[in-house]
C-alpha cells in the first residue's frame, strides 16, 4: 500500500514539474521597420530640377566677369543682368548658368527641359491644332479592313461573313483631316526666315579704319583683332555707325574699352584708351571721335581694335578698306 502511495505521489510531482516548465522558450521576434520606412521616403523624393543648358546659356568659369561674358557673346551686360535678375553684376559664381540671349530666342530650350520632367510615370501628350484628336481612330488602315473586333454579334451565315469582309468606307472621310496636318510645321519655318535680314544688315555696314598709325599686331598673329600704334591722346574714331554697348574698364586686359554694336550680329571693340568720350546707349556715326588713344592695361600706346560676329572675333582686315 505504501508503494502505491509513493508511486502516485511521484506521478503528481512529475506532472507539476511538467506544467511549470516552458520547453523551447524563445523571445518574441523583433521587426526592424527603419529600412522599410526609409525606402518610401527615397522613392517620394522630388526629381532634380534640370539645369538649363545649350544655346542661349553660359556656364560661368573661373576668372570670368560679367563684362567679359557679355563681350564674348555679343550682348549688353545690362541685358544679361536683367535676363538673370542679378542684383549685383560683380556677384557671379563658378558653374552658375546664365541666360545670355533674349528669352524669346531661348524659349524652346527651356520648354524642352521642363517638358521632360512630367515623364516619370505619366503619358504626356502635347496639345496640337484642332483635329489632332484624329489619331484615336488609328486602328483603321486606309482602304483596308478593321483590325479591331466588331461590337455586334450575328449568327453565322455566308451573307454575314461576306458583309464583314467588305472594306469600310470610313477612311475616305478621314482623309481630309490627315491632309490638313502638314500645315502645322509651317509655323516653325517663319522664325528661320526672320534671321535672313540680319545677314543683309551685316553686309550693308560701311567700315573705316578707327585710327591712323602702323599696324603692329595682326589677327593672324594669334590676337583677337589688330593693334594700331599711335601717339598718346590721338583720336580714336568709330569704325562704323551704331550704338555704344559698353564704355568702361571692367574687362581685364582691355583697359578703358568702348564697344559699339552695329547690327544684331556685328560689334566693334576699341581698347587701351586714355580717355573715353562716349556713354553707354549713345548713338554714334561713322568717323565720330569716341576716345583718345592711350596705354591703359598695356605696355605701350596703341589701339587694340576688334570686330566680333555673334560674339566671336573675326579678322578685321576682311571688313576694313585697304590702305
Secondary structure by P-SEA (a helix, b strand, c coil): caaaaaaaaaaaaaaaaaaaccccccccccccaaaaaaaaaaaaccccccccccccbbbbcccccaaaaaaaacccaaaaaaaacccccccccccccccccccccaaaaaaaaaaaccccccbbbbbccccccccccccccccccccccccccccccaaaaaaaaccccccccaaaaaaaccccccccaaaaaaaaaaaaaaaaccccccccccccccccccccbbbbbbcccccccccccccccccccccccccbbbbbbccccbbbbbcccccccccccccccccccccccccccccccccbbbbbccccccccccccccc
